[in-house]
Amino acid sequence: MKRSRERSRAWQPAVAHWRARVLFFLLMGFFGVLLARAVWLQGFSVVFLQKQGEERFSRRIEQVASRGTIRDRNGIPLAVSTSADSIWVRPEELAINHQQKVALSRLLQMPLTELDKKLNQDDRSFVYLKRQIDPGVALQIMKLKISGVYDQTGFHRIYPWGSEMAHLVGFTSVEDQGQEGMELSYENLLRGVGGVTRVVKNRRGAVIETMGDVRAYQAGRDLTLSVDARLQHLVSRALRQTVLEHRAKAGAVVVLDAHTGEVVAMCNYPDFDPNDRGHLTGEDLRNRALTDIYEPGSIIKPLVIGEALQNHLITPETVIDTQNGSFEIAHHIIRDSHPAPLMTVREVIQHSSNIGAAKIGLMMSPHMEWNVLTDVGFGQVPHLGFPGESPGRLRPYANWKPIEQATISFGNGVAVSLIQMAHAYTVFTNQGKLLPLSLLLNHEHSLVNRQVFDPSVVQEVTSMMEKVVSPEGTAPLAQVHGYRVAGKTGTAHKVVGGHYVNQYVASFVGFAPVSNPQYIMAVMIDEPQGQDYYGGQVAAPLFSKIMGDILEVQQIPFDDPNISVGSHPNEGILTQETQKAPT
């Protein structure tokens, strides 16, 4: 027993020593792990830890960019942005009682059933309840303090001139992105760049520190168009009246500045209200002046005759055998509405002889005639930068047969848009030069003026076109009181499915005052009904009405030598009308 106790006492120091060593190594290991963890955290996980901290207390605040304003040439707003909020919800965060839901339904003006459907989309990370609402209403909603419901500040686009500018200006989507017209064409310039700022918030959601911009805010840039809202109002009103009066399918008018090629008015009817797009169709949206093409008919004759004069194939007094109104070529009969056995070149224009134009066209090679048509822009996009603008249709001259060249000479077998037709006539107001077109004010165009005719040829053709609006011509109804007018009528069968049908396009293109041209106007009425369907009966009076109004509003001096200088018979009426226009 005594020996056993002595042995036990001998082991005790050894055990104590062993335990001390174990404890020492355990402590060293523990501190080693702590040290390694500290080194790892400080040396290798700084970015990760900072990110975790930022995600808990740091937030990104987005500032929606204000879209640029679109203005007319005089600075009048055509499209403006106003503050508008959007209410949205995170379904996984939603906590709402019945009383809050009823109040939310009332403020959103949304039935409870529809609201429930939006609130219960658990498979979505967020859902818009309603967009572009009044900021005051949004403030009332946020005062309900519904968990998971948020307010997003944004903008709503307003169009002060409504339907009058609709096809030209276009409109934006609910996301404030351009969808049609200039809103779409200049989306990158107008939209701007939304800013993003990183901030630190406390547990109550209050911003306590701004950490800097993630993306700098850049407001959208303004856009100034070449159009004049006052003139657009006059054109829109008169066009609508004419289309309804003749029970036509549609109509369009283009007005150009005769010296610059800038579009000062462009209207279509039917139109639409960009502020109320609930029932829009594709037909409503078409800017027919740019997208629709039609056979121009006799409007093309001054260009063909101008080319023949340019190449010394004829003179204004050259006599053409017009064969009493019936001319056969390649088993096809070409007829005149005003038959005569003989006509001078002047009379071919004045009485709009198809036979005379066909025979003059056939004096040229196909290449020569094709060349003048391409020189004035036929078969080419007008380069206005507008969505959907058409190049028209002009077949290569190598494929022309004599009958095709003959009919092209009086505007059949070729198709153009109304803007192309107006564009072509800039050669008659600029000493034979074709001007580049523009929808922007003072736009520096990359295209240069193209010399198509000699000034002497322009003078001769203009003199012929003045006779068109004389009492003996095809368009006396295009006369404008106090002003000399030059122009040409067009009446063409419509082509449907590759075949001519018994429907017409009536048109007129002209300019005034002849002594110092200020404006070129092209008018097109699609499918006028009734006995009056000729360009001289339908389009010419509309030209007269609009051109007279424009020249009066712009205070252009009279140039008709038969009219003494004085007041216009309608002086004061137009001023009162334009004052009623939206501002």
C-alpha positions in Angstrom: 0.0 0.0 0.0 2.8 2.3 1.0 4.7 1.5 -2.3 1.5 2.2 -4.3 1.2 5.7 -2.7 4.8 6.4 -3.4 4.4 5.4 -7.1 1.3 7.7 -7.4 3.2 10.6 -5.9 5.9 10.0 -8.5 3.5 10.2 -11.5 1.7 13.4 -10.4 4.5 15.8 -11.5 4.7 14.1 -14.9 0.9 14.3 -15.4 0.9 18.0 -14.4 3.7 18.7 -16.8 2.0 16.9 -19.6 -1.3 18.7 -19.0 0.5 22.0 -19.0 2.1 21.3 -22.3 -1.2 20.2 -23.9 -2.9 23.4 -22.6 0.0 25.5 -23.9 -0.3 24.0 -27.4 -4.0 24.3 -27.4 -3.7 28.0 -26.4 -1.0 28.5 -29.0 -3.1 26.8 -31.6 -6.1 28.9 -30.7 -4.2 32.2 -30.9 -2.6 30.9 -34.1 -6.0 30.4 -35.7 -7.0 33.9 -34.5 -3.9 35.4 -36.0 -4.3 33.5 -39.3 -8.0 34.6 -39.4 -6.9 38.2 -38.8 -4.2 38.1 -41.4 -6.7 36.5 -43.9 -9.4 39.1 -43.2 -7.0 42.0 -43.4 -4.9 40.8 -46.3 -7.3 38.9 -48.5 -10.9 39.7 -47.7 -10.9 43.5 -47.4 -12.9 44.0 -50.7 -15.3 41.2 -49.7 -15.9 42.6 -46.2 -16.3 46.2 -47.5 -18.8 45.0 -50.1 -20.8 43.2 -47.4 -20.8 46.3 -45.2 -21.9 48.5 -48.1 -24.7 46.1 -49.0 -26.1 46.5 -45.5 -25.8 50.3 -45.2 -24.9 51.6 -48.7 -27.6 52.3 -51.3 -27.6 53.4 -55.0 -29.9 56.4 -55.6 -30.9 56.7 -59.3 -31.9 60.0 -60.8 -33.9 59.7 -64.0 -32.7 62.0 -66.8 -35.1 64.7 -68.0 -35.8 64.3 -71.7 -34.9 67.3 -73.9 -37.6 69.7 -75.1 -38.6 69.7 -78.8 -39.3 73.2 -80.1 -40.4 74.8 -83.4 -38.2 77.3 -85.3 -39.6 80.2 -83.1 -38.9 78.4 -79.8 -42.5 77.3 -79.2 -42.5 73.9 -77.3 -43.8 71.0 -79.2 -42.9 68.2 -76.7 -42.1 68.8 -73.1 -41.5 66.6 -70.0 -43.2 67.1 -66.7 -42.6 65.3 -63.4 -44.5 62.1 -62.9 -44.1 59.2 -60.4 -44.4 55.5 -60.7 -45.6 53.3 -57.8 -44.1 49.8 -57.6 -44.0 46.9 -55.1 -41.6 44.1 -54.0 -44.0 41.2 -53.5 -41.7 39.4 -51.1 -41.5 42.5 -48.8 -45.2 43.4 -49.0 -47.1 43.8 -45.7 -50.5 45.4 -46.3 -53.8 45.3 -44.3 -57.3 45.7 -45.8 -57.6 49.3 -44.9 -54.4 50.2 -46.6 -55.3 48.2 -49.7 -58.7 50.0 -50.0 -56.9 53.4 -49.7 -54.3 52.3 -52.3 -57.0 51.1 -54.7 -58.7 54.5 -54.4 -55.6 56.6 -54.9 -54.5 54.5 -57.9 -58.0 54.5 -59.4 -57.7 50.8 -59.8 -60.3 48.1 -58.9 -59.4 45.9 -55.9 -59.4 42.8 -58.1 -56.9 44.2 -60.4 -54.8 45.5 -57.5 -54.8 42.1 -55.8 -53.6 40.5 -59.0 -50.6 42.8 -59.2 -49.8 42.5 -55.5 -49.8 38.7 -55.5 -47.2 38.1 -58.2 -44.8 36.3 -55.9 -42.7 35.1 -58.8 -41.7 38.6 -59.6 -38.9 40.6 -57.9 -40.9 43.9 -58.5 -44.1 44.9 -60.1 -45.3 48.3 -61.3 -48.7 49.2 -59.8 -49.1 52.3 -61.9 -46.8 54.5 -63.9 -46.8 58.3 -64.7 -49.1 59.4 -61.9 -49.2 62.9 -60.3 -46.4 63.4 -57.7 -49.1 64.6 -55.3 -50.9 61.3 -55.5 -47.7 59.4 -55.1 -47.0 61.4 -51.9 -50.4 60.4 -50.5 -49.7 56.7 -51.3 -46.3 56.8 -49.5 -48.0 58.3 -46.5 -49.9 55.0 -46.2 -46.6 53.5 -45.1 -47.2 50.1 -46.8 -44.1 47.9 -46.4 -42.8 46.9 -49.8 -44.5 49.7 -51.8 -42.1 52.2 -53.3 -42.2 55.5 -55.3 -40.0 56.1 -58.3 -39.6 59.7 -59.6 -39.7 60.1 -63.4 -41.2 62.2 -66.2 -44.2 62.2 -68.4 -44.2 63.5 -72.0 -46.7 66.1 -73.0 -47.5 67.4 -76.6 -49.1 70.8 -76.4 -50.0 70.9 -80.1 -51.7 67.5 -80.0 -52.7 66.0 -83.4 -51.4 68.9 -85.4 -47.7 67.9 -84.8 -48.3 64.2 -84.1 -46.9 62.6 -87.3 -43.8 64.9 -87.2 -42.9 65.0 -83.5 -44.1 61.4 -82.7 -44.3 60.2 -79.1 -42.5 58.2 -76.4 -43.4 55.0 -74.6 -44.3 54.8 -70.9 -40.6 54.2 -70.3 -40.0 57.6 -71.9 -38.3 56.2 -75.0 -38.9 57.5 -78.5 -41.4 55.4 -80.5 -42.3 57.5 -83.5 -41.3 60.6 -85.4 -38.5 62.9 -84.3 -38.8 61.4 -80.8 -37.5 58.2 -82.3 -35.1 59.6 -84.8 -33.3 61.7 -82.2 -33.7 59.4 -79.2 -29.9 59.4 -78.4 -29.8 63.2 -78.3 -33.1 63.7 -76.4 -33.0 61.0 -73.8 -30.0 62.1 -71.7 -28.2 59.8 -69.1 -29.7 59.1 -65.7 -27.4 59.7 -62.7 -26.5 57.1 -60.1 -25.2 58.2 -56.6 -24.0 55.9 -53.8 -25.0 56.9 -50.3 -24.9 55.5 -46.8 -28.2 55.2 -44.9 -28.8 54.5 -41.3 -31.2 51.9 -39.9 -34.1 54.4 -40.3 -33.3 54.8 -44.0 -32.0 58.4 -43.7 -29.0 59.4 -45.8 -26.0 60.1 -43.6 -23.2 60.2 -46.1 -22.8 60.7 -49.9 -20.1 58.4 -51.2 -19.9 59.9 -54.8 -21.4 59.5 -58.2 -21.3 56.1 -59.9 -22.6 57.6 -63.1 -22.9 61.4 -63.7 -26.3 62.8 -64.5 -26.7 64.3 -67.9 -30.0 65.9 -69.0 -31.3 65.3 -72.5 -30.5 67.9 -75.1 -33.1 70.1 -76.7 -34.0 69.8 -80.4 -35.1 72.7 -82.6 -37.1 71.8 -85.7 -37.4 73.8 -88.8 -41.2 73.7 -88.7 -43.3 76.7 -87.8 -46.1 75.8 -85.4 -48.3 78.7 -86.6 -48.1 77.6 -90.2 -48.6 74.0 -89.2 -51.8 75.0 -87.5 -53.0 76.7 -90.7 -52.1 73.7 -92.9 -53.6 71.1 -90.5 -56.9 73.0 -90.3 -57.3 73.4 -94.1 -56.2 69.9 -94.9 -58.7 68.3 -92.6 -61.5 70.4 -94.1 -60.6 69.3 -97.7 -60.3 65.6 -96.9 -63.7 65.6 -95.2 -65.3 67.8 -97.9 -64.2 65.4 -100.7 -64.8 62.2 -98.5 -61.2 61.3 -99.3 -59.3 58.4 -97.8 -56.4 60.6 -96.7 -54.4 63.7 -97.5 -51.0 65.3 -96.9 -49.3 68.6 -97.3 -45.6 69.6 -97.3 -44.4 73.2 -97.2 -40.7 74.0 -97.8 -38.7 77.1 -97.4 -37.9 77.8 -101.0 -34.4 79.1 -100.3 -33.1 76.7 -97.7 -35.0 73.4 -98.2 -36.1 73.4 -94.6 -39.5 71.8 -93.9 -41.7 74.5 -92.4 -44.9 72.5 -92.3 -45.8 68.8 -92.8 -49.3 67.6 -92.1 -51.3 64.4 -92.6 -54.9 63.5 -92.2 -56.2 61.3 -90.7 -54.1 62.2 -87.6 -54.0 61.2 -84.0 -53.6 62.7 -80.5 -50.2 61.7 -79.0 -51.6 62.6 -75.6 -54.3 60.0 -75.9 -53.0 56.8 -77.6 -55.5 54.3 -76.3 -57.0 53.4 -79.6 -54.1 53.9 -82.1 -53.7 51.7 -85.2 -50.8 51.4 -87.6 -52.8 53.4 -90.2 -53.0 56.3 -87.8 -49.3 56.4 -87.3 -48.1 56.6 -90.9 -46.6 59.9 -91.9 -47.9 59.6 -95.4 -45.9 62.6 -96.7 -42.7 60.5 -96.2 -43.7 56.8 -96.2 -46.5 56.5 -98.9 -45.5 56.6 -102.6 -47.8 57.3 -105.5 -47.5 57.9 -109.2 -47.1 61.7 -109.5 -48.9 62.1 -112.8 -48.5 65.4 -114.7 -46.5 67.0 -111.9 -43.4 65.4 -113.4 -43.8 67.1 -116.8 -41.9 70.3 -116.0 -38.9 68.2 -115.0 -39.0 66.2 -118.3 -39.5 69.4 -120.4 -36.8 71.1 -118.4 -34.3 68.4 -119.3 -35.2 68.6 -123.0 -34.7 72.3 -122.9 -31.4 71.9 -121.1 -30.2 69.6 -123.9 -31.5 71.9 -126.7 -33.9 69.3 -128.0 -36.8 71.8 -128.0 -37.6 75.4 -127.4 -40.7 76.8 -125.6 -42.2 77.5 -129.1 -41.5 74.1 -130.6 -44.7 72.6 -132.0 -45.6 69.1 -131.0 -48.1 66.9 -133.0 -50.6 66.0 -130.3 -52.8 64.0 -132.8 -56.1 65.3 -131.6 -55.7 63.6 -128.2 -55.0 60.0 -129.3 -51.5 58.6 -129.7 -50.7 54.9 -130.2 -47.4 53.4 -129.2 -46.5 49.7 -129.0 -50.2 48.8 -129.2 -51.0 51.2 -126.3 -53.2 54.3 -126.6 -52.2 57.5 -124.8 -55.0 60.1 -124.6 -55.3 63.7 -123.6 -58.1 65.3 -121.5 -57.8 68.5 -123.6 -57.3 67.2 -127.2 -55.8 69.3 -129.9 -54.0 68.6 -133.2 -50.9 70.7 -132.4 -49.5 72.3 -129.3 -46.4 74.3 -128.5 -44.2 73.2 -125.6 -45.8 76.0 -123.6 -49.2 74.7 -124.3 -48.2 71.1 -123.4 -47.5 72.3 -119.9 -50.5 74.7 -119.8 -53.0 72.1 -120.9 -51.2 69.1 -119.4 -50.9 67.1 -122.6 -49.8 63.5 -122.0 -49.2 63.0 -125.7 -47.0 66.1 -125.8 -45.0 65.1 -122.8 -44.6 61.5 -124.1 -43.3 62.7 -127.4 -40.8 65.1 -125.8 -39.7 62.4 -123.5 -39.0 60.1 -126.4 -36.8 62.7 -128.0 -34.3 61.9 -125.2 -32.4 58.7 -124.6 -33.7 56.6 -121.6 -30.4 57.4 -119.8 -30.9 61.2 -120.3 -34.5 61.1 -118.9 -33.5 58.8 -116.0 -30.6 61.0 -115.2 -32.8 64.1 -114.6 -35.2 62.2 -112.4 -32.4 60.8 -110.2 -30.8 64.3 -110.1 -33.9 65.6 -108.4 -34.0 62.8 -105.9 -36.4 60.2 -107.4 -35.5 56.6 -106.4 -33.5 57.8 -103.4 -34.2 58.3 -99.7 -34.7 62.0 -99.0 -32.1 61.9 -96.1 -34.2 63.6 -93.5 -33.3 61.0 -90.9 -37.0 60.2 -90.3 -38.1 56.7 -89.6 -39.8 55.0 -92.6 -39.0 57.5 -95.3 -39.3 55.9 -98.7 -37.0 56.0 -101.7 -39.9 55.7 -104.1 -39.7 53.5 -107.2 -37.7 54.2 -110.4 -36.6 51.3 -112.5 -33.1 51.3 -114.1 -33.2 53.0 -117.5 -31.6 50.0 -119.2 -34.9 48.1 -118.7 -37.1 50.8 -120.2 -39.2 50.0 -123.2 -40.4 52.9 -125.4 -43.9 52.7 -123.9 -42.5 52.8 -120.4 -40.4 55.9 -121.2 -43.4 57.5 -122.8 -45.6 57.0 -119.7 -42.9 58.0 -117.3 -42.7 61.3 -119.1 -46.2 62.1 -117.9 -45.8 60.5 -114.4 -47.0 56.9 -114.8 -44.7 54.0 -114.1 -42.7 55.9 -111.5 -43.6 56.4 -107.8 -42.6 59.0 -105.4 -43.4 60.3 -101.9 -44.9 63.8 -101.4 -41.7 65.1 -99.8 -39.7 63.9 -102.9 -42.1 65.8 -105.2 -41.7 69.0 -103.2 -38.0 68.4 -103.0 -37.7 68.1 -106.8 -39.3 71.6 -107.3 -36.5 73.3 -105.3 -34.7 73.4 -108.7 -37.2 76.0 -109.9 -36.7 78.3 -106.9 -32.9 78.2 -106.7 -31.6 78.9 -110.2 -31.7 75.2 -111.2 -30.0 73.9 -108.0 -31.5 71.0 -106.0 -31.4 71.9 -102.3 -30.9 69.3 -99.5 -33.9 68.9 -97.2 -33.9 69.4 -93.5 -36.3 69.0 -90.6 -33.9 70.8 -88.2 -33.4 74.6 -88.0 -30.1 75.9 -89.5 -28.9 72.3 -90.0 -25.5 72.0 -91.6 -26.1 69.4 -94.3 -23.4 67.1 -95.6 -25.0 67.1 -99.0 -24.2 69.9 -101.4 -26.5 71.8 -103.8 -26.7 70.0 -107.1 -27.0 72.0 -110.3 -29.7 70.3 -112.4 -30.8 73.1 -114.8 -29.3 76.3 -116.2 -31.0 79.4 -114.7 -32.3 80.3 -118.2 -34.1 76.9 -118.4 -35.6 77.5 -115.0 -36.9 80.9 -116.1 -38.6 79.3 -119.2 -40.2 76.4 -117.3 -41.4 78.7 -114.6 -43.1 81.0 -117.2 -44.9 77.9 -118.5 -46.0 76.8 -115.0 -47.4 80.3 -114.4 -49.8 79.6 -117.4 -51.0 76.5 -115.6 -52.8 78.7 -113.0 -54.2 81.1 -115.6 -57.9 81.0 -116.5 -56.8 79.0 -119.6 -54.7 76.4 -117.7 -55.6 73.3 -115.7 -55.4 75.0 -112.2 -56.9 78.5 -112.1 -58.2 77.5 -108.7 -54.6 77.6 -107.5 -54.4 81.3 -107.9 -53.5 83.3 -104.8 -54.9 86.9 -104.5 -52.1 89.4 -104.9 -49.4 86.9 -105.8 -47.9 85.3 -108.9 -48.0 81.5 -108.6 -46.3 78.8 -110.7 -47.1 75.1 -110.4 -48.4 71.9 -111.9 -51.4 69.7 -111.3 -51.3 65.9 -111.1 -54.1 63.3 -111.4 -53.1 59.7 -111.4 -54.9 56.4 -111.2 -54.0 54.4 -108.1 -52.1 51.1 -108.5 -53.4 48.2 -106.3 -51.8 44.8 -106.5 -50.0 45.8 -109.7 -53.1 47.0 -111.5 -54.7 50.4 -112.1 -58.0 50.8 -110.3 -60.7 53.4 -110.6 -59.5 55.5 -107.8 -57.3 58.6 -108.1 -54.6 60.6 -106.3 -55.1 64.3 -106.9 -52.1 66.6 -106.4 -50.6 70.0 -107.0 -47.1 71.3 -106.5 -46.3 75.0 -106.8 -44.4 78.0 -105.4 -45.0 81.7 -104.7 -44.4 84.5 -105.1 -42.8 83.8 -108.5 -40.8 87.1 -108.5 -39.1 86.0 -105.3 -40.2 82.5 -104.3 -40.6 82.0 -100.5 -42.4 78.7 -100.2 -42.8 75.5 -102.1 -46.0 73.5 -101.4 -46.9 70.0 -102.4 -50.5 68.8 -101.8 -51.9 65.3 -102.2 -55.5 64.1 -101.7 -55.9 60.3 -101.8 -59.1 58.9 -103.3 -61.3 61.9 -103.4 -64.9 60.8 -104.0 -67.5 62.3 -106.4 -67.1 63.9 -109.8 -64.4 66.2 -108.7 -61.2 64.2 -108.5 -58.7 66.1 -110.7 -55.7 67.8 -109.2 -57.0 71.1 -110.5 -60.4 70.6 -108.8 -59.3 69.1 -105.4 -55.7 69.9 -104.7 -55.3 73.3 -106.3 -58.0 75.1 -104.2 -56.3 73.7 -101.0 -52.9 75.0 -102.3 -54.5 78.4 -102.9 -56.1 78.5 -99.4 -52.9 77.5 -97.5 -50.4 79.5 -99.6 -52.6 82.6 -99.3 -52.8 82.2 -95.5 -49.0 81.6 -95.1 -48.0 84.6 -97.3 -50.4 86.8 -95.3 -49.2 85.6 -91.9 -45.6 86.1 -93.0 -46.4 89.5 -94.5 -44.9 88.7 -97.9 -45.4 91.7 -100.2 -47.7 91.3 -103.2 -46.0 90.7 -106.6 -49.0 90.5 -108.9 -48.7 93.6 -111.2 -52.5 93.6 -111.6 -53.0 94.1 -107.8 -52.3 97.4 -106.2 -50.3 97.4 -103.0 -52.8 97.3 -100.1 -54.5 95.1 -97.6 -55.4 91.5 -98.3 -59.2 91.0 -98.5 -59.0 88.6 -95.5 -56.6 90.7 -93.4 -57.1 90.1 -89.7 -59.0 86.8 -90.0 -55.9 84.7 -90.1 -54.3 86.6 -87.2 -57.3 85.9 -85.1 -57.3 82.2 -86.1 -53.6 81.7 -85.3 -54.1 83.3 -81.9 -56.5 80.5 -81.1 -53.8 77.9 -81.7 -52.5 76.0 -78.7 -49.4 77.5 -77.2 
